[in-house]
Amino acid sequence: MDQLRAMRTFVRVIDEGSFAGAARALDLAPAIITRLVADLEEHLGARLLNRTTRRLALTDIGEAYLERARRIVAEVDEAQALASAATSEPRGQLRVLVPPSLAVHQLAKHLPRFHAMYPKVTMELHSPGPVEAVDEAFDISILMTSKPLDGDFVARRLARTEVILCAAPEYLTQRGRPAHPSEVAGHDALVPPISSIQRGFDLRRGKEVFTVTPAKTAVLATLSQDTNYAAALHGLGIAGLPSFMIEDALLEHGLERVLPAWYLRSMTIWAAMPTRKYVPARTRVFIDFLIEIFGGADRDPWLAAAGCETSMDQWLGRNAANETISAG
């Protein structure tokens, strides 16, 4: 038995959540995946997984083994990368965890250039939903959070994105353009299904803080930012969307900012990776590429590209073009 191959397969089954998922990821028949894990259990003389018709569950031994197996696989991969780095160009598969909206609206359009630069690097993108923590199953986790980073990982700042209130011009012409936060409450709202947001949110301008309390239930509540984006673009109501999603729509006048002088909130986008002694060349060059395309600063490049001043700069009373914010 190729124990390393079986170990790698076992780790992938857990990362994918199923034998079928691991088979798709590794481009192998499901029967081969099942046999490799069964052979590993027989070799170890211990059951690693409890299998039911609906899900997989690690046994106590399986949990302990997974931690060590993951470390061994990573060490082997790093050793191989270290041995070849001095004599070869970046190569191999890069596993990246990224929020779906960022993948669709920004990352995907830059990938052809990265592929042209590094044709021997293949990429596996996973976009299950919001990403606020590093996943050790991936080479890079692209985080998007308004909270301070915490954990055992290395992170590089890519950019800041401001969450912007916006709506289709046709909707605003029909329903009216709010001139003050108090006028937002009666509008049709497109929001995530989070009770705290549906109860109200703060808008800031200078020293002013105004709490917007919706006068009615949101016309649309969904965790999908892309759904809110499409609904806003087609005139359903006012949405709060990150600037990287709406840059093109602002330029093309498909969406219009609502209360541009008032600040809602912003998030920092990070490229993070597990702490390791050696980082493969493919990981390093991709992070450098991300910093190049997004700017790598505590600034919002998308509002600037759309010819808009950021509400955060107005709120803090500074000149966005001339001042650099300390990352702290």
Secondary structure as a PSIPRED ss2 file (coil, helix, strand):
# PSIPRED VFORMAT (PSIPRED V4.0)

   1 M C   1.000  0.000  0.000
   2 D C   1.000  0.000  0.000
   3 Q H   0.000  1.000  0.000
   4 L H   0.000  1.000  0.000
   5 R H   0.000  1.000  0.000
   6 A H   0.000  1.000  0.000
   7 M H   0.000  1.000  0.000
   8 R H   0.000  1.000  0.000
   9 T H   0.000  1.000  0.000
  10 F H   0.000  1.000  0.000
  11 V H   0.000  1.000  0.000
  12 R H   0.000  1.000  0.000
  13 V H   0.000  1.000  0.000
  14 I H   0.000  1.000  0.000
  15 D H   0.000  1.000  0.000
  16 E H   0.000  1.000  0.000
  17 G C   1.000  0.000  0.000
  18 S C   1.000  0.000  0.000
  19 F H   0.000  1.000  0.000
  20 A H   0.000  1.000  0.000
  21 G H   0.000  1.000  0.000
  22 A H   0.000  1.000  0.000
  23 A H   0.000  1.000  0.000
  24 R H   0.000  1.000  0.000
  25 A H   0.000  1.000  0.000
  26 L H   0.000  1.000  0.000
  27 D C   1.000  0.000  0.000
  28 L C   1.000  0.000  0.000
  29 A C   1.000  0.000  0.000
  30 P H   0.000  1.000  0.000
  31 A H   0.000  1.000  0.000
  32 I H   0.000  1.000  0.000
  33 I H   0.000  1.000  0.000
  34 T H   0.000  1.000  0.000
  35 R H   0.000  1.000  0.000
  36 L H   0.000  1.000  0.000
  37 V H   0.000  1.000  0.000
  38 A H   0.000  1.000  0.000
  39 D H   0.000  1.000  0.000
  40 L H   0.000  1.000  0.000
  41 E H   0.000  1.000  0.000
  42 E H   0.000  1.000  0.000
  43 H H   0.000  1.000  0.000
  44 L H   0.000  1.000  0.000
  45 G C   1.000  0.000  0.000
  46 A C   1.000  0.000  0.000
  47 R C   1.000  0.000  0.000
  48 L C   1.000  0.000  0.000
  49 L E   0.000  0.000  1.000
  50 N E   0.000  0.000  1.000
  51 R E   0.000  0.000  1.000
  52 T C   1.000  0.000  0.000
  53 T C   1.000  0.000  0.000
  54 R C   1.000  0.000  0.000
  55 R C   1.000  0.000  0.000
  56 L E   0.000  0.000  1.000
  57 A E   0.000  0.000  1.000
  58 L E   0.000  0.000  1.000
  59 T C   1.000  0.000  0.000
  60 D H   0.000  1.000  0.000
  61 I H   0.000  1.000  0.000
  62 G H   0.000  1.000  0.000
  63 E H   0.000  1.000  0.000
  64 A H   0.000  1.000  0.000
  65 Y H   0.000  1.000  0.000
  66 L H   0.000  1.000  0.000
  67 E H   0.000  1.000  0.000
  68 R H   0.000  1.000  0.000
  69 A H   0.000  1.000  0.000
  70 R H   0.000  1.000  0.000
  71 R H   0.000  1.000  0.000
  72 I H   0.000  1.000  0.000
  73 V H   0.000  1.000  0.000
  74 A H   0.000  1.000  0.000
  75 E H   0.000  1.000  0.000
  76 V H   0.000  1.000  0.000
  77 D H   0.000  1.000  0.000
  78 E H   0.000  1.000  0.000
  79 A H   0.000  1.000  0.000
  80 Q H   0.000  1.000  0.000
  81 A H   0.000  1.000  0.000
  82 L H   0.000  1.000  0.000
  83 A H   0.000  1.000  0.000
  84 S H   0.000  1.000  0.000
  85 A H   0.000  1.000  0.000
  86 A C   1.000  0.000  0.000
  87 T C   1.000  0.000  0.000
  88 S C   1.000  0.000  0.000
  89 E C   1.000  0.000  0.000
  90 P C   1.000  0.000  0.000
  91 R C   1.000  0.000  0.000
  92 G E   0.000  0.000  1.000
  93 Q E   0.000  0.000  1.000
  94 L E   0.000  0.000  1.000
  95 R E   0.000  0.000  1.000
  96 V E   0.000  0.000  1.000
  97 L E   0.000  0.000  1.000
  98 V C   1.000  0.000  0.000
  99 P C   1.000  0.000  0.000
 100 P H   0.000  1.000  0.000
 101 S H   0.000  1.000  0.000
 102 L H   0.000  1.000  0.000
 103 A H   0.000  1.000  0.000
 104 V H   0.000  1.000  0.000
 105 H H   0.000  1.000  0.000
 106 Q H   0.000  1.000  0.000
 107 L H   0.000  1.000  0.000
 108 A H   0.000  1.000  0.000
 109 K H   0.000  1.000  0.000
 110 H H   0.000  1.000  0.000
 111 L H   0.000  1.000  0.000
 112 P H   0.000  1.000  0.000
 113 R H   0.000  1.000  0.000
 114 F H   0.000  1.000  0.000
 115 H H   0.000  1.000  0.000
 116 A H   0.000  1.000  0.000
 117 M H   0.000  1.000  0.000
 118 Y C   1.000  0.000  0.000
 119 P C   1.000  0.000  0.000
 120 K C   1.000  0.000  0.000
 121 V E   0.000  0.000  1.000
 122 T E   0.000  0.000  1.000
 123 M E   0.000  0.000  1.000
 124 E E   0.000  0.000  1.000
 125 L E   0.000  0.000  1.000
 126 H E   0.000  0.000  1.000
 127 S C   1.000  0.000  0.000
 128 P C   1.000  0.000  0.000
 129 G C   1.000  0.000  0.000
 130 P C   1.000  0.000  0.000
 131 V C   1.000  0.000  0.000
 132 E C   1.000  0.000  0.000
 133 A C   1.000  0.000  0.000
 134 V C   1.000  0.000  0.000
 135 D C   1.000  0.000  0.000
 136 E C   1.000  0.000  0.000
 137 A C   1.000  0.000  0.000
 138 F C   1.000  0.000  0.000
 139 D C   1.000  0.000  0.000
 140 I E   0.000  0.000  1.000
 141 S E   0.000  0.000  1.000
 142 I E   0.000  0.000  1.000
 143 L E   0.000  0.000  1.000
 144 M E   0.000  0.000  1.000
 145 T E   0.000  0.000  1.000
 146 S C   1.000  0.000  0.000
 147 K C   1.000  0.000  0.000
 148 P C   1.000  0.000  0.000
 149 L C   1.000  0.000  0.000
 150 D C   1.000  0.000  0.000
 151 G C   1.000  0.000  0.000
 152 D C   1.000  0.000  0.000
 153 F E   0.000  0.000  1.000
 154 V E   0.000  0.000  1.000
 155 A E   0.000  0.000  1.000
 156 R E   0.000  0.000  1.000
 157 R E   0.000  0.000  1.000
 158 L E   0.000  0.000  1.000
 159 A E   0.000  0.000  1.000
 160 R E   0.000  0.000  1.000
 161 T E   0.000  0.000  1.000
 162 E E   0.000  0.000  1.000
 163 V E   0.000  0.000  1.000
 164 I E   0.000  0.000  1.000
 165 L E   0.000  0.000  1.000
 166 C E   0.000  0.000  1.000
 167 A E   0.000  0.000  1.000
 168 A C   1.000  0.000  0.000
 169 P H   0.000  1.000  0.000
 170 E H   0.000  1.000  0.000
 171 Y H   0.000  1.000  0.000
 172 L H   0.000  1.000  0.000
 173 T H   0.000  1.000  0.000
 174 Q H   0.000  1.000  0.000
 175 R H   0.000  1.000  0.000
 176 G C   1.000  0.000  0.000
 177 R C   1.000  0.000  0.000
 178 P C   1.000  0.000  0.000
 179 A C   1.000  0.000  0.000
 180 H C   1.000  0.000  0.000
 181 P H   0.000  1.000  0.000
 182 S H   0.000  1.000  0.000
 183 E H   0.000  1.000  0.000
 184 V C   1.000  0.000  0.000
 185 A C   1.000  0.000  0.000
 186 G C   1.000  0.000  0.000
 187 H C   1.000  0.000  0.000
 188 D C   1.000  0.000  0.000
 189 A E   0.000  0.000  1.000
 190 L E   0.000  0.000  1.000
 191 V E   0.000  0.000  1.000
 192 P C   1.000  0.000  0.000
 193 P C   1.000  0.000  0.000
 194 I C   1.000  0.000  0.000
 195 S H   0.000  1.000  0.000
 196 S H   0.000  1.000  0.000
 197 I H   0.000  1.000  0.000
 198 Q H   0.000  1.000  0.000
 199 R H   0.000  1.000  0.000
 200 G C   1.000  0.000  0.000
 201 F E   0.000  0.000  1.000
 202 D E   0.000  0.000  1.000
 203 L E   0.000  0.000  1.000
 204 R E   0.000  0.000  1.000
 205 R E   0.000  0.000  1.000
 206 G C   1.000  0.000  0.000
 207 K C   1.000  0.000  0.000
 208 E E   0.000  0.000  1.000
 209 V E   0.000  0.000  1.000
 210 F E   0.000  0.000  1.000
 211 T E   0.000  0.000  1.000
 212 V E   0.000  0.000  1.000
 213 T C   1.000  0.000  0.000
 214 P C   1.000  0.000  0.000
 215 A C   1.000  0.000  0.000
 216 K C   1.000  0.000  0.000
 217 T C   1.000  0.000  0.000
 218 A C   1.000  0.000  0.000
 219 V C   1.000  0.000  0.000
 220 L E   0.000  0.000  1.000
 221 A E   0.000  0.000  1.000
 222 T C   1.000  0.000  0.000
 223 L C   1.000  0.000  0.000
 224 S C   1.000  0.000  0.000
 225 Q H   0.000  1.000  0.000
 226 D H   0.000  1.000  0.000
 227 T H   0.000  1.000  0.000
 228 N H   0.000  1.000  0.000
 229 Y H   0.000  1.000  0.000
 230 A H   0.000  1.000  0.000
 231 A H   0.000  1.000  0.000
 232 A H   0.000  1.000  0.000
 233 L H   0.000  1.000  0.000
 234 H C   1.000  0.000  0.000
 235 G C   1.000  0.000  0.000
 236 L C   1.000  0.000  0.000
 237 G C   1.000  0.000  0.000
 238 I E   0.000  0.000  1.000
 239 A E   0.000  0.000  1.000
 240 G E   0.000  0.000  1.000
 241 L E   0.000  0.000  1.000
 242 P E   0.000  0.000  1.000
 243 S H   0.000  1.000  0.000
 244 F H   0.000  1.000  0.000
 245 M H   0.000  1.000  0.000
 246 I H   0.000  1.000  0.000
 247 E H   0.000  1.000  0.000
 248 D H   0.000  1.000  0.000
 249 A H   0.000  1.000  0.000
 250 L H   0.000  1.000  0.000
 251 L H   0.000  1.000  0.000
 252 E C   1.000  0.000  0.000
 253 H C   1.000  0.000  0.000
 254 G C   1.000  0.000  0.000
 255 L C   1.000  0.000  0.000
 256 E E   0.000  0.000  1.000
 257 R E   0.000  0.000  1.000
 258 V C   1.000  0.000  0.000
 259 L C   1.000  0.000  0.000
 260 P C   1.000  0.000  0.000
 261 A C   1.000  0.000  0.000
 262 W C   1.000  0.000  0.000
 263 Y E   0.000  0.000  1.000
 264 L C   1.000  0.000  0.000
 265 R E   0.000  0.000  1.000
 266 S E   0.000  0.000  1.000
 267 M E   0.000  0.000  1.000
 268 T E   0.000  0.000  1.000
 269 I E   0.000  0.000  1.000
 270 W E   0.000  0.000  1.000
 271 A E   0.000  0.000  1.000
 272 A E   0.000  0.000  1.000
 273 M E   0.000  0.000  1.000
 274 P E   0.000  0.000  1.000
 275 T C   1.000  0.000  0.000
 276 R C   1.000  0.000  0.000
 277 K C   1.000  0.000  0.000
 278 Y C   1.000  0.000  0.000
 279 V C   1.000  0.000  0.000
 280 P C   1.000  0.000  0.000
 281 A H   0.000  1.000  0.000
 282 R H   0.000  1.000  0.000
 283 T H   0.000  1.000  0.000
 284 R H   0.000  1.000  0.000
 285 V H   0.000  1.000  0.000
 286 F H   0.000  1.000  0.000
 287 I H   0.000  1.000  0.000
 288 D H   0.000  1.000  0.000
 289 F H   0.000  1.000  0.000
 290 L H   0.000  1.000  0.000
 291 I H   0.000  1.000  0.000
 292 E H   0.000  1.000  0.000
 293 I H   0.000  1.000  0.000
 294 F H   0.000  1.000  0.000
 295 G C   1.000  0.000  0.000
 296 G C   1.000  0.000  0.000
 297 A C   1.000  0.000  0.000
 298 D C   1.000  0.000  0.000
 299 R C   1.000  0.000  0.000
 300 D C   1.000  0.000  0.000
 301 P H   0.000  1.000  0.000
 302 W H   0.000  1.000  0.000
 303 L H   0.000  1.000  0.000
 304 A H   0.000  1.000  0.000
 305 A H   0.000  1.000  0.000
 306 A C   1.000  0.000  0.000
 307 G C   1.000  0.000  0.000
 308 C C   1.000  0.000  0.000
 309 E C   1.000  0.000  0.000
 310 T C   1.000  0.000  0.000
 311 S H   0.000  1.000  0.000
 312 M H   0.000  1.000  0.000
 313 D H   0.000  1.000  0.000
 314 Q H   0.000  1.000  0.000
 315 W H   0.000  1.000  0.000
 316 L H   0.000  1.000  0.000
 317 G C   1.000  0.000  0.000
 318 R C   1.000  0.000  0.000
 319 N C   1.000  0.000  0.000
 320 A C   1.000  0.000  0.000
 321 A C   1.000  0.000  0.000
 322 N C   1.000  0.000  0.000
 323 E C   1.000  0.000  0.000
 324 T C   1.000  0.000  0.000
 325 I C   1.000  0.000  0.000
 326 S C   1.000  0.000  0.000
 327 A C   1.000  0.000  0.000
 328 G C   1.000  0.000  0.000
